[in-house]
């Protein structure tokens, strides 16, 4: 019994001795910060007082580097500003800027580090992680170099599995978050503006992308060559560049896209060589095109979505085969008249998306000027109800009478409707576009006759 007590006392002494040895070191402006970092011991906390600390700094031990308000670290025009080689390092509450044109504000090549509460700006990449797992990047504000120059990424993950990127604000970057060869990462609750791609995955599996607000970018999400991606509760809006989309899914397989809102984008969702994915319970509204399925996008389930107020609801390459019904429930299409005589909440008539015009634009690109015009909307409406034989129709056999109940955990709505104050040009525009399109179509027909 005596020896047992001595053994327990030795264990307690060992652990508490390690904690007692840890100390807090205060650094003032003008001191040699790199020397302090080199001399610090494992577990120490280095606190930077308000001031400017210039140079390239390296952390080789498990410490916490914490800034008081006004502590700024500025790197020279080459190299990374702060490099982290040790595991379990904490970097918190610093302003970081500078560094080289291909470098990062914080460059991590180790494991389980925490970067939180920092303001990282006028850098190439904000935070770059390479060959390190379990790193957490949270509550930071990041932007790339100012001006019209080549920009880096907010967060760049290369072979960095199990990373968490959450509650950051990123703007004016190339990509907000770029995930390359990094599995099991979670990208959540970030606010991203003015990027090329808000979140970009490449050759990664089991990624969770959830509750992000992404706008004013080419593509809100760019998912490439990835498997088992779960995309949920994101608000992807106002991404309106030519050929841009709220969500661009390319070479992606066995993934789930649910409870997202795609609003006021050029395309809500764009698929290309996307196969065996579930696109379920999303709100797709007020986009130029709601859903576009380009070549080799097959075996996808598209059900219980709301298609509301899109200029064109859905278009597809004619070789694609996808299912628009799950358990006898399809999607809600706001341009389909509701007829439900048996009151089973499913429309008595199938929804057909007339996309003959889409295929005409492939052969005659100049026709794209009429996309979304009242003339084309009328054309598509006629195609839905007139039995024109065509392999180019998209058919939802069980369209919903009312929108399905979709709860998006993140989206805040309530923007004031300003349409009442706008001049209503729809009648004039509709008539003019119909006449112009008719003239253009007759010209094509006449040219084809002359060629024959």
C-alpha positions as a Python dict, from the first residue, in 0.01 Angstrom:
ca = {
    (1, 'X'): (0, 0, 0),
    (2, 'X'): (288, 233, 89),
    (3, 'X'): (462, 177, -243),
    (4, 'X'): (137, 232, -430),
    (5, 'X'): (97, 579, -272),
    (6, 'X'): (456, 666, -358),
    (7, 'X'): (399, 559, -719),
    (8, 'X'): (84, 775, -750),
    (9, 'X'): (267, 1069, -594),
    (10, 'X'): (547, 1034, -849),
    (11, 'X'): (296, 1039, -1138),
    (12, 'X'): (116, 1348, -1003),
    (13, 'X'): (448, 1523, -942),
    (14, 'X'): (560, 1445, -1298),
    (15, 'X'): (250, 1597, -1460),
    (16, 'X'): (226, 1903, -1238),
    (17, 'X'): (598, 1969, -1267),
    (18, 'X'): (553, 1996, -1644),
    (19, 'X'): (266, 2242, -1601),
    (20, 'X'): (455, 2447, -1346),
    (21, 'X'): (749, 2477, -1583),
    (22, 'X'): (535, 2646, -1850),
    (23, 'X'): (562, 3024, -1835),
    (24, 'X'): (435, 3340, -2001),
    (25, 'X'): (688, 3551, -2185),
    (26, 'X'): (602, 3910, -2278),
    (27, 'X'): (764, 4060, -2586),
    (28, 'X'): (779, 4433, -2657),
    (29, 'X'): (834, 4612, -2985),
    (30, 'X'): (1204, 4627, -3068),
    (31, 'X'): (1292, 4297, -2899),
    (32, 'X'): (1431, 4004, -3099),
    (33, 'X'): (1115, 3798, -3145),
    (34, 'X'): (1289, 3509, -3320),
    (35, 'X'): (1534, 3474, -3031),
    (36, 'X'): (1240, 3459, -2787),
    (37, 'X'): (1072, 3190, -2998),
    (38, 'X'): (1395, 2989, -3011),
    (39, 'X'): (1452, 3011, -2635),
    (40, 'X'): (1093, 2939, -2532),
    (41, 'X'): (1020, 2596, -2385),
    (42, 'X'): (744, 2354, -2469),
    (43, 'X'): (416, 2479, -2326),
    (44, 'X'): (522, 2844, -2292),
    (45, 'X'): (299, 3132, -2400),
    (46, 'X'): (464, 3418, -2587),
    (47, 'X'): (258, 3738, -2566),
    (48, 'X'): (328, 4021, -2811),
    (49, 'X'): (247, 4367, -2683),
    (50, 'X'): (108, 4628, -2923),
    (51, 'X'): (366, 4719, -3184),
    (52, 'X'): (523, 4612, -3512),
    (53, 'X'): (741, 4300, -3539),
    (54, 'X'): (915, 4271, -3875),
    (55, 'X'): (1075, 3962, -4024),
    (56, 'X'): (1024, 3596, -4115),
    (57, 'X'): (957, 3398, -3799),
    (58, 'X'): (974, 3024, -3733),
    (59, 'X'): (814, 2824, -3450),
    (60, 'X'): (987, 2494, -3377),
    (61, 'X'): (837, 2420, -3034),
    (62, 'X'): (488, 2361, -2898),
    (63, 'X'): (400, 2710, -2771),
    (64, 'X'): (121, 2965, -2792),
    (65, 'X'): (192, 3292, -2975),
    (66, 'X'): (-74, 3542, -2872),
    (67, 'X'): (-98, 3910, -2959),
    (68, 'X'): (-240, 4189, -2751),
    (69, 'X'): (-456, 4439, -2939),
    (70, 'X'): (-237, 4622, -3191),
    (71, 'X'): (31, 4353, -3224),
    (72, 'X'): (130, 4338, -3591),
    (73, 'X'): (370, 4097, -3762),
    (74, 'X'): (497, 4215, -4102),
    (75, 'X'): (699, 3995, -4334),
    (76, 'X'): (955, 4108, -4592),
    (77, 'X'): (874, 4067, -4963),
    (78, 'X'): (998, 3708, -4972),
    (79, 'X'): (923, 3395, -4772),
    (80, 'X'): (642, 3310, -4533),
    (81, 'X'): (570, 3552, -4252),
    (82, 'X'): (529, 3282, -3984),
    (83, 'X'): (631, 2918, -4036),
    (84, 'X'): (511, 2650, -3794),
    (85, 'X'): (714, 2328, -3775),
    (86, 'X'): (606, 2205, -3430),
    (87, 'X'): (281, 2028, -3340),
    (88, 'X'): (7, 2172, -3118),
    (89, 'X'): (99, 2538, -3166),
    (90, 'X'): (-155, 2816, -3106),
    (91, 'X'): (-143, 3146, -3301),
    (92, 'X'): (-402, 3393, -3183),
    (93, 'X'): (-507, 3759, -3214),
    (94, 'X'): (-232, 3884, -3445),
    (95, 'X'): (-235, 4117, -3744),
    (96, 'X'): (-23, 3956, -4015),
    (97, 'X'): (75, 4101, -4351),
    (98, 'X'): (349, 4085, -4613),
    (99, 'X'): (556, 3791, -4730),
    (100, 'X'): (649, 3669, -5076),
    (101, 'X'): (438, 3650, -5388),
    (102, 'X'): (395, 3271, -5358),
    (103, 'X'): (405, 3245, -4979),
    (104, 'X'): (167, 3261, -4686),
    (105, 'X'): (95, 3471, -4384),
    (106, 'X'): (106, 3148, -4180),
    (107, 'X'): (265, 2836, -4326),
    (108, 'X'): (204, 2513, -4132),
    (109, 'X'): (374, 2180, -4192),
    (110, 'X'): (282, 2002, -3870),
    (111, 'X'): (-19, 1866, -3684),
    (112, 'X'): (-306, 1978, -3457),
    (113, 'X'): (-226, 2348, -3460),
    (114, 'X'): (-485, 2619, -3392),
    (115, 'X'): (-496, 2948, -3581),
    (116, 'X'): (-771, 3164, -3439),
    (117, 'X'): (-882, 3525, -3414),
    (118, 'X'): (-617, 3668, -3646),
    (119, 'X'): (-641, 3937, -3915),
    (120, 'X'): (-433, 3828, -4214),
    (121, 'X'): (-425, 4067, -4509),
    (122, 'X'): (-209, 4195, -4794),
    (123, 'X'): (-49, 3849, -4821),
    (124, 'X'): (-50, 3592, -5100),
    (125, 'X'): (-206, 3295, -4916),
    (126, 'X'): (-363, 3359, -4579),
    (127, 'X'): (-294, 3021, -4415),
    (128, 'X'): (-126, 2733, -4597),
    (129, 'X'): (-111, 2382, -4451),
    (130, 'X'): (102, 2114, -4615),
    (131, 'X'): (158, 1761, -4486),
    (132, 'X'): (-15, 1821, -4154),
    (133, 'X'): (-333, 1672, -4007),
    (134, 'X'): (-596, 1794, -3765),
    (135, 'X'): (-525, 2167, -3795),
    (136, 'X'): (-798, 2416, -3696),
    (137, 'X'): (-834, 2755, -3866),
    (138, 'X'): (-1116, 2949, -3704),
    (139, 'X'): (-1249, 3303, -3658),
    (140, 'X'): (-991, 3474, -3877),
    (141, 'X'): (-1027, 3753, -4131),
    (142, 'X'): (-825, 3703, -4451),
    (143, 'X'): (-765, 3877, -4782),
    (144, 'X'): (-492, 3854, -5043),
    (145, 'X'): (-272, 4127, -5195),
    (146, 'X'): (-442, 4457, -5263),
    (147, 'X'): (-499, 4583, -5614),
    (148, 'X'): (-523, 4415, -5951),
    (149, 'X'): (-248, 4155, -5900),
    (150, 'X'): (-229, 3776, -5894),
    (151, 'X'): (-384, 3661, -5567),
    (152, 'X'): (-354, 3354, -5351),
    (153, 'X'): (-601, 3155, -5143),
    (154, 'X'): (-752, 3238, -4808),
    (155, 'X'): (-682, 2887, -4678),
    (156, 'X'): (-477, 2639, -4881),
    (157, 'X'): (-481, 2274, -4770),
    (158, 'X'): (-238, 2034, -4943),
    (159, 'X'): (-230, 1677, -4813),
    (160, 'X'): (-376, 1815, -4492),
    (161, 'X'): (-647, 1570, -4380),
    (162, 'X'): (-894, 1627, -4097),
    (163, 'X'): (-861, 2006, -4110),
    (164, 'X'): (-1135, 2232, -3974),
    (165, 'X'): (-1190, 2570, -4142),
    (166, 'X'): (-1471, 2748, -3965),
    (167, 'X'): (-1622, 3093, -3898),
    (168, 'X'): (-1368, 3284, -4105),
    (169, 'X'): (-1429, 3592, -4318),
    (170, 'X'): (-1248, 3583, -4654),
    (171, 'X'): (-1261, 3833, -4937),
    (172, 'X'): (-1072, 3936, -5248),
    (173, 'X'): (-881, 3608, -5287),
    (174, 'X'): (-825, 3361, -5569),
    (175, 'X'): (-1007, 3081, -5387),
    (176, 'X'): (-1152, 3126, -5041),
    (177, 'X'): (-1062, 2771, -4938),
    (178, 'X'): (-870, 2532, -5164),
    (179, 'X'): (-861, 2166, -5058),
    (180, 'X'): (-619, 1946, -5252),
    (181, 'X'): (-553, 1577, -5174),
    (182, 'X'): (-694, 1634, -4826),
    (183, 'X'): (-962, 1397, -4695),
    (184, 'X'): (-1200, 1428, -4401),
    (185, 'X'): (-1198, 1808, -4386),
    (186, 'X'): (-1484, 2027, -4259),
    (187, 'X'): (-1547, 2371, -4412),
    (188, 'X'): (-1823, 2537, -4211),
    (189, 'X'): (-1976, 2875, -4130),
    (190, 'X'): (-1741, 3083, -4344),
    (191, 'X'): (-1834, 3412, -4510),
    (192, 'X'): (-1663, 3442, -4849),
    (193, 'X'): (-1681, 3731, -5098),
    (194, 'X'): (-1514, 3817, -5430),
    (195, 'X'): (-1320, 3498, -5490),
    (196, 'X'): (-1260, 3296, -5802),
    (197, 'X'): (-1411, 2993, -5626),
    (198, 'X'): (-1550, 3023, -5274),
    (199, 'X'): (-1464, 2664, -5177),
    (200, 'X'): (-1262, 2452, -5418),
    (201, 'X'): (-1194, 2080, -5376),
    (202, 'X'): (-960, 1868, -5586),
    (203, 'X'): (-888, 1495, -5548),
    (204, 'X'): (-1034, 1480, -5199),
    (205, 'X'): (-1284, 1252, -5024),
    (206, 'X'): (-1528, 1276, -4734),
    (207, 'X'): (-1538, 1655, -4724),
    (208, 'X'): (-1814, 1839, -4536),
    (209, 'X'): (-1907, 2185, -4671),
    (210, 'X'): (-2179, 2333, -4456),
    (211, 'X'): (-2339, 2664, -4355),
    (212, 'X'): (-2117, 2886, -4568),
    (213, 'X'): (-2231, 3216, -4722),
    (214, 'X'): (-2058, 3271, -5058),
    (215, 'X'): (-2128, 3544, -5313),
    (216, 'X'): (-1984, 3773, -5581),
    (217, 'X'): (-1749, 3500, -5705),
    (218, 'X'): (-1717, 3308, -6030),
    (219, 'X'): (-1843, 2988, -5865),
    (220, 'X'): (-1960, 2964, -5507),
    (221, 'X'): (-1842, 2602, -5487),
    (222, 'X'): (-1607, 2430, -5732),
    (223, 'X'): (-1608, 2058, -5656),
    (224, 'X'): (-1366, 1866, -5878),
    (225, 'X'): (-1249, 1506, -5891),
    (226, 'X'): (-1390, 1435, -5547),
    (227, 'X'): (-1588, 1157, -5382),
    (228, 'X'): (-1838, 1143, -5094),
    (229, 'X'): (-1866, 1519, -5049),
    (230, 'X'): (-2150, 1637, -4824),
    (231, 'X'): (-2277, 1984, -4915),
    (232, 'X'): (-2547, 2111, -4681),
    (233, 'X'): (-2706, 2435, -4558),
    (234, 'X'): (-2498, 2671, -4772),
    (235, 'X'): (-2621, 3005, -4910),
    (236, 'X'): (-2469, 3053, -5256),
    (237, 'X'): (-2590, 3374, -5413),
    (238, 'X'): (-2511, 3652, -5659),
    (239, 'X'): (-2234, 3461, -5836),
    (240, 'X'): (-2311, 3603, -6176),
    (241, 'X'): (-2001, 3592, -6396),
    (242, 'X'): (-2042, 3442, -6744),
    (243, 'X'): (-2055, 3062, -6714),
    (244, 'X'): (-2037, 3095, -6336),
    (245, 'X'): (-2256, 2906, -6092),
    (246, 'X'): (-2361, 2887, -5733),
    (247, 'X'): (-2230, 2532, -5739),
    (248, 'X'): (-2012, 2372, -6011),
    (249, 'X'): (-1986, 1993, -5973),
    (250, 'X'): (-1724, 1838, -6204),
    (251, 'X'): (-1589, 1479, -6203),
    (252, 'X'): (-1759, 1423, -5868),
    (253, 'X'): (-1922, 1101, -5751),
    (254, 'X'): (-2138, 958, -5469),
    (255, 'X'): (-2189, 1295, -5304),
    (256, 'X'): (-2490, 1449, -5131),
    (257, 'X'): (-2616, 1802, -5197),
    (258, 'X'): (-2903, 1896, -4967),
    (259, 'X'): (-3077, 2192, -4803),
    (260, 'X'): (-2873, 2455, -4985),
    (261, 'X'): (-3002, 2780, -5133),
    (262, 'X'): (-2877, 2883, -5478),
    (263, 'X'): (-3012, 3228, -5553),
    (264, 'X'): (-2949, 3496, -5820),
    (265, 'X'): (-2660, 3312, -5983),
    (266, 'X'): (-2588, 3271, -6352),
    (267, 'X'): (-2651, 2899, -6296),
    (268, 'X'): (-2782, 2759, -5972),
    (269, 'X'): (-2613, 2418, -6008),
    (270, 'X'): (-2395, 2306, -6298),
    (271, 'X'): (-2303, 1939, -6340),
    (272, 'X'): (-2043, 1792, -6574),
    (273, 'X'): (-1935, 1429, -6554),
    (274, 'X'): (-2110, 1419, -6217),
    (275, 'X'): (-2245, 1074, -6143),
    (276, 'X'): (-2434, 889, -5870),
    (277, 'X'): (-2495, 1199, -5661),
    (278, 'X'): (-2805, 1287, -5458),
    (279, 'X'): (-2939, 1640, -5511),
    (280, 'X'): (-3226, 1656, -5266),
    (281, 'X'): (-3423, 1927, -5082),
    (282, 'X'): (-3250, 2236, -5219),
    (283, 'X'): (-3396, 2579, -5294),
    (284, 'X'): (-3298, 2688, -5646),
    (285, 'X'): (-3447, 3026, -5725),
    (286, 'X'): (-3406, 3342, -5931),
    (287, 'X'): (-3110, 3212, -6131),
    (288, 'X'): (-3069, 3254, -6505),
    (289, 'X'): (-3061, 2873, -6524),
    (290, 'X'): (-3169, 2666, -6225),
    (291, 'X'): (-2993, 2337, -6303),
    (292, 'X'): (-2773, 2257, -6601),
    (293, 'X'): (-2652, 1903, -6661),
    (294, 'X'): (-2374, 1891, -6917),
    (295, 'X'): (-2227, 1580, -7074),
    (296, 'X'): (-2175, 1256, -6882),
    (297, 'X'): (-2387, 1365, -6585),
    (298, 'X'): (-2580, 1045, -6522),
    (299, 'X'): (-2742, 835, -6251),
    (300, 'X'): (-2804, 1133, -6026),
    (301, 'X'): (-3113, 1155, -5803),
    (302, 'X'): (-3280, 1497, -5820),
    (303, 'X'): (-3583, 1515, -5592),
    (304, 'X'): (-3777, 1732, -5344),
    (305, 'X'): (-3607, 2048, -5469),
    (306, 'X'): (-3778, 2383, -5521),
    (307, 'X'): (-3730, 2541, -5864),
    (308, 'X'): (-3870, 2892, -5831),
    (309, 'X'): (-3838, 3198, -6053),
    (310, 'X'): (-3549, 3076, -6269),
    (311, 'X'): (-3541, 3204, -6627),
    (312, 'X'): (-3492, 2844, -6733),
    (313, 'X'): (-3554, 2576, -6476),
    (314, 'X'): (-3346, 2284, -6601),
    (315, 'X'): (-3154, 2188, -6912),
    (316, 'X'): (-2953, 1879, -6995),
    (317, 'X'): (-2731, 1714, -7250),
    (318, 'X'): (-2958, 1479, -7442),
    (319, 'X'): (-2749, 1171, -7359),
    (320, 'X'): (-2790, 1212, -6983),
    (321, 'X'): (-3020, 982, -6785),
    (322, 'X'): (-3111, 1092, -6432),
    (323, 'X'): (-3399, 1033, -6194),
    (324, 'X'): (-3623, 1323, -6092),
    (325, 'X'): (-3840, 1115, -5861),
    (326, 'X'): (-3776, 948, -5527),
    (327, 'X'): (-4042, 728, -5367),
    (328, 'X'): (-4302, 878, -5605),
    (329, 'X'): (-4215, 1235, -5510),
    (330, 'X'): (-4052, 1469, -5758),
    (331, 'X'): (-3965, 1837, -5740),
    (332, 'X'): (-4163, 2159, -5717),
    (333, 'X'): (-4168, 2367, -6037),
    (334, 'X'): (-4331, 2705, -6001),
    (335, 'X'): (-4405, 2730, -6374),
    (336, 'X'): (-4619, 2413, -6377),
    (337, 'X'): (-4989, 2468, -6321),
    (338, 'X'): (-5110, 2268, -6021),
    (339, 'X'): (-5373, 2003, -6102),
    (340, 'X'): (-5427, 1751, -5823),
    (341, 'X'): (-5770, 1587, -5858),
    (342, 'X'): (-5686, 1296, -5630),
    (343, 'X'): (-5534, 1532, -5367),
    (344, 'X'): (-5219, 1326, -5315),
    (345, 'X'): (-5001, 1641, -5323),
    (346, 'X'): (-4849, 1527, -5652),
    (347, 'X'): (-4942, 1695, -5979),
    (348, 'X'): (-5158, 1486, -6209),
    (349, 'X'): (-4939, 1586, -6505),
    (350, 'X'): (-4569, 1522, -6543),
    (351, 'X'): (-4334, 1816, -6569),
    (352, 'X'): (-4149, 1842, -6899),
    (353, 'X'): (-3869, 2089, -6944),
    (354, 'X'): (-3856, 2193, -7306),
    (355, 'X'): (-3489, 2244, -7382),
    (356, 'X'): (-3488, 2231, -7762),
    (357, 'X'): (-3377, 2594, -7755),
    (358, 'X'): (-3076, 2497, -7541),
    (359, 'X'): (-2961, 2250, -7807),
    (360, 'X'): (-3021, 2508, -8080),
    (361, 'X'): (-2777, 2743, -7904),
    (362, 'X'): (-2511, 2474, -7923),
    (363, 'X'): (-2534, 2493, -8302),
    (364, 'X'): (-2615, 2865, -8326),
    (365, 'X'): (-2444, 3046, -8034),
    (366, 'X'): (-2588, 3382, -8143),
    (367, 'X'): (-2928, 3265, -8024),
    (368, 'X'): (-2806, 3295, -7665),
    (369, 'X'): (-2904, 3663, -7668),
    (370, 'X'): (-3266, 3544, -7638),
    (371, 'X'): (-3201, 3324, -7331),
    (372, 'X'): (-3451, 3402, -7059),
    (373, 'X'): (-3662, 3627, -7280),
    (374, 'X'): (-4044, 3603, -7270),
    (375, 'X'): (-4036, 3461, -7622),
    (376, 'X'): (-3827, 3163, -7511),
    (377, 'X'): (-4032, 3122, -7196),
    (378, 'X'): (-4341, 3098, -7417),
    (379, 'X'): (-4165, 2847, -7642),
    (380, 'X'): (-4073, 2630, -7343),
    (381, 'X'): (-4428, 2649, -7206),
    (382, 'X'): (-4571, 2529, -7539),
    (383, 'X'): (-4322, 2241, -7548),
    (384, 'X'): (-4434, 2123, -7204),
    (385, 'X'): (-4799, 2085, -7306),
    (386, 'X'): (-4775, 1998, -7675),
    (387, 'X'): (-4659, 1637, -7737),
    (388, 'X'): (-4363, 1716, -7962),
    (389, 'X'): (-4158, 1395, -8003),
    (390, 'X'): (-3813, 1463, -7864),
    (391, 'X'): (-3538, 1283, -7674),
    (392, 'X'): (-3431, 1614, -7527),
    (393, 'X'): (-3708, 1650, -7270),
    (394, 'X'): (-3641, 1628, -6899),
    (395, 'X'): (-3937, 1461, -6736),
    (396, 'X'): (-4038, 1472, -6370),
    (397, 'X'): (-4314, 1212, -6350),
    (398, 'X'): (-4431, 1314, -6001),
    (399, 'X'): (-4393, 1692, -5962),
    (400, 'X'): (-4507, 1837, -5631),
    (401, 'X'): (-4815, 2056, -5608),
    (402, 'X'): (-4661, 2268, -5330),
    (403, 'X'): (-4300, 2336, -5233),
    (404, 'X'): (-4155, 2073, -5002),
    (405, 'X'): (-4067, 2184, -4650),
    (406, 'X'): (-3695, 2269, -4656),
    (407, 'X'): (-3530, 2404, -4344),
    (408, 'X'): (-3195, 2568, -4414),
    (409, 'X'): (-2993, 2606, -4097),
    (410, 'X'): (-2807, 2931, -4161),
    (411, 'X'): (-2994, 3132, -4420),
    (412, 'X'): (-3137, 3465, -4310),
    (413, 'X'): (-3397, 3620, -4539),
    (414, 'X'): (-3619, 3923, -4530),
    (415, 'X'): (-3466, 4155, -4788),
    (416, 'X'): (-3706, 4432, -4882),
    (417, 'X'): (-3885, 4380, -5212),
    (418, 'X'): (-3806, 4682, -5425),
    (419, 'X'): (-3993, 4566, -5735),
    (420, 'X'): (-4285, 4798, -5664),
    (421, 'X'): (-4058, 5099, -5722),
    (422, 'X'): (-3918, 4975, -6054),
    (423, 'X'): (-4047, 5063, -6400),
    (424, 'X'): (-4227, 4764, -6549),
    (425, 'X'): (-4074, 4705, -6890),
    (426, 'X'): (-4181, 4340, -6915),
    (427, 'X'): (-4459, 4400, -7169),
    (428, 'X'): (-4241, 4603, -7402),
    (429, 'X'): (-3943, 4369, -7360),
    (430, 'X'): (-4158, 4059, -7414),
    (431, 'X'): (-4308, 4189, -7736),
    (432, 'X'): (-3976, 4310, -7873),
    (433, 'X'): (-3789, 3989, -7791),
    (434, 'X'): (-4065, 3777, -7944),
    (435, 'X'): (-4053, 3975, -8269),
    (436, 'X'): (-3672, 3971, -8285),
    (437, 'X'): (-3653, 3601, -8215),
    (438, 'X'): (-3915, 3532, -8480),
    (439, 'X'): (-3714, 3727, -8738),
    (440, 'X'): (-3395, 3546, -8635),
    (441, 'X'): (-3561, 3202, -8652),
    (442, 'X'): (-3708, 3273, -8997),
    (443, 'X'): (-3365, 3382, -9117),
    (444, 'X'): (-3214, 3055, -9000),
    (445, 'X'): (-3489, 2855, -9168),
    (446, 'X'): (-3439, 3045, -9494),
    (447, 'X'): (-3063, 2991, -9479),
    (448, 'X'): (-3110, 2619, -9419),
    (449, 'X'): (-3352, 2601, -9716),
    (450, 'X'): (-3101, 2777, -9944),
    (451, 'X'): (-2828, 2536, -9832),
    (452, 'X'): (-3051, 2240, -9914),
}
